[in-house]
Amino acid sequence: MDQKIVRETNYGGRKKYEFIADSPSLNPQSFEELRKAKLKDLDKMIEYVETKDSRMKFLCDYLGDNVVYDFTNCDNTGAKKIEKVIVPPEWVEKLQSFRENCFPELEVQTTKTNLVNGVAASYYGVSHVGSAIHRSKYETGEDFPDFLLELTLNAFRKKFGQEKFDLILYIPPTKSGILVRNFAKKISQTLEIPISHNLTKTKATKEQKIFESVVSKKENVKDAFDYQPVTEIEGKKIIIFDDIFDSGATIKETGNLLTKLGAEMIVPLTIAKTVGGDLV
């Protein structure tokens, strides 16, 4: 913005940034200066880790506190080294319980559609859930493992266990082939909710993960879906399933469509939510 290459704008009531046509080339000098400063900080971090002298004295010197004192409170100056951290069984149980019961909310609710905030079974980037999804989609091509089904059902039941639904739909895949469809069928069979395969794409889309801005992701899926016959949607409470929730652009686009077709309520359900989520 300082170099007048991008400018701040408003898109759908939210602050965004857009490229200015015929703007000057980026001058990277300030970025290079910042990079050099960060590398200097990194060198100091490594020096701190590898020092054989007092760590407290090292920190004091780094921060400009020229303290004259004989510190004896670190592993280099007499304090006992911790060779191994032993985690009590009760904390292992608490961690496991957290992983199995902390379900991320999918924030998609607006006044313009009948979408309500949904739920994911876990986060994508920091858990074994993400690894399992990636392995199925990009390595083996096999169905998502059953432990993901159990986790997803637990998330759904915790948030929507008292709600009655009429139909399950799933996002037509770009990359995952039949994995999303097969997983949605398993959800349908377990919850005993009818599934429809009639949500289709009207144009080719690219994987959302390749786009860096929300605006680009919205444009990628804009008017990309259709549903026939429309009579199946009117007045229905619908679960819309996908494997990964990132910016929410795909879910919101299908929510717009289903709202126009008369759906009473649309609930997003995914296996995982990305940690970054809605990035500009």
N, C-alpha and C positions, 0 to 999 in steps of 0.2 A: 504493500500500500504506500509506503514512504517513497518508493521509486515509481509510483503511478503505473504499475503493471497490472494490478488488480484493484478493484474497488468494492466497497461494501454496498450490498443491495438487500432488498426485502423480497422474499419468495414465500408466498403462502403464510404471511404473518411471522416468518422466521428470518433471522439475520443470516445472509449467505454472502459469498464472495464470487466475483466473476472477472474473467480476463478482459482487459481493455484492448480493443483492436488498435493496431499501429502503435502500441506502446514501445518504449525503448527496451533494449536488451537488458537483461538482469546484470547488475554489477555485483559480483560475488564477494567483494572485498570484506564487507561486514560479516558475512557468513564464514569467510576464511579466518577472520580474527576470532570469532566465537569458537570455531573448531579448534584453533590453536590453544585457546584458553581452556577448553574442555579436555584436550589431550594433556595439557600441563596438569590439570586437576587429576586426571587418570594416573599420570606418572607418580603424583604424590600419594594416591591411594595405594598403588603397588608398593611404593617405598615404605608406607606405613605397615603394610602386611608383612613385608620382608625384613623390617628392622629388627636388630638384635638388642637395641637399647630400649629405654623406657618409652612405652607407647603414649603415656600421658604427657611426658616432656615433648615428644614429637608433636602432639596435637597443640600443646601450648605454644611451641615455637611457630607452628604453621599459622596459628590464629593471631600471632603477634604478641602473645603474653610471655614476656621473658622472665619466667618464674625460676627462682633459684631454690630448688627443693629436691630432696632425695626421694623420688617416688618409688614405692614398693608395691604397687597395686595392679600389676599386670603379669602376664605369663613370662615376660622377660626379666622381671625384677623381683622374683620370689613368690608370686602367687601361683597356686597349683594349676597346672595345665589340665584342661578338661579333655580327656582322651576320647570319651564316648558319652553321648547323651542317651540315657535310658528313659524311654517314654512309658509311663505306667499304663497298664491295660485299660484303665477307665478313660484315659485321654484318647487312646486308640478308638474306643467305642464312641466317644463324643465326636471325634472327627468323622467316623463312618456315618454316624447319625446325621451330622451336618451335610455330608455329601448326598445322603439319601432323602433329605427333607428340605433343603434350601433350594427352592425352585424359582428361578428368575422370572420376573413379570415382563410381559411383552406389551409395551406401552404404545397402543395404536388408536385409542379411543378419541373420537372427535365428535363435534356436534353435527357434522355433515354426513356421517354414515351411521349404520347400525353396528359397526364394529365395537367390541368391548375389549378391554385389556385382557390378553391371553396369558399363557404360561409356557415356559420351556422346562425340560427335565434337568438341564445343567448348562454350564458355560462351555463354549467350544474351545477356547484357547488355552485353558489352564487345567484340563482334566483328562482322565482316561476316556471320557465320552468323546471328546474331540478326536482323539487318536483312533478310536473305533470307527467313527464316521469316515474319517479320511482314508482309513485302510479299506473300507468297503467301497467307497466311491472311486478311489484313484489307484488302488493296488489289486485287490482280489476280485472286485465286482460281485462278491457274494452279498446276500441279504444282510442288513444291519443285524448285529447279534441280539439275542433274546433279552439280555440284561438291559439293553436300551429300551425295549418294549416295556419291561416291568417298571423301569424308572419313569418313562413317559406316562404310563398309566397312573402311577403314584402321584405325579405332578398334577395330572388332570383331575383325579378324584379329590385331591386336597383342595383344589380351587373351585371345581365345578361339580363335585360329587352329588349335590342336591338338585342340580339342574337337569331338565329333560330336553334331549335333542332329537331332531327329526332326521338329520342327514349328515354324513361325513363326506367332505370333498378333499382333494389334495391338489397341490400346485403341480401343473404339468412340468416335468423336469427339463432342465437344460443340459445337465451333465450326468445326473445320477441314474439315468435309464429307468428301469422298473423298480429301483430300490424304494423310492418314496411311495409308489403305488402299492407294492407288496406290504410295506410297513403299515400303510393306512388300512389295508384289508385286514391285517391282524388286529388293529385297534377296533375296527368295525365288528369283527367276530367276537372279540372279548367283551366289548361294551354292549353288544347286540343292538347296534345302531346301523341302519342301512347306509351303504356307501354308493356314491354315484361316480361314474367315470366320464361324466359329460362336461366337465370344465376343461376347455381346450384352449390352445394357443392359436391366435389369428395371425401371428407373425413370428419370425425367428428372433430370439433374444440371446444375448450373451450372458455368461456367468456374472452375477452381480459383483463378485469379489474383485473383478478386474477394474471396476470403476472406483475412483477415489472420492467423488463428491456425491452428496445426496441428490443433487439436481441431475447428474448423469444417470444415476440409478433409476430415478423416476422416469426419465426420458426413455431408458432402455425397455421398461415394461409398460409404458403408457399405451392404452388401448390394445394390449397384447392378448387379452383373454375374452372368451365368449362362453355362454352356456345355453344349451338347447336340450330339451324344450324348457322355456322359461316358466311354464306352469308348475314345474317341480320345485321352484324356489319360493314362490309367493307364500308369505305367512310362515315360513319355516325357520326353526332355530338350527343353525348350521355350525359344525366344526370344520375349520379349514386347516389342513395339516401340511406342514413342510418340514424338511429335515433341519435346516439352519435358518435362524432369524438374524439378519444383519442390520440394515437400516430400517427394515420394515416396509420398503417401497413396494415389494411384490404383494405382500399381504394387504397393504392399503389399496393397491390397484384392484385386486380381486374383491376387496370389501366394497369399493365404490360400485363395481359391477353388480354384485349381489344385492346391494342396497337398492339400486335402480330397478332390479328385477323383483323387489318386494320382500326380500328376506327380513324376518323380524329381528333376528340377532345373529351375529357372526362372531365366532370365538376362534382366535388363532391358537394353534397347538404345534409346538416344534420339539425336536429332540434337544437342540442346543441353541443358545444365544451367543453371538460373538461378544467378546469383552469390549471391543472398541465401539461397536454399535453405530449410532447415528453420527457419522463424521462428515465434516464439510469437505 
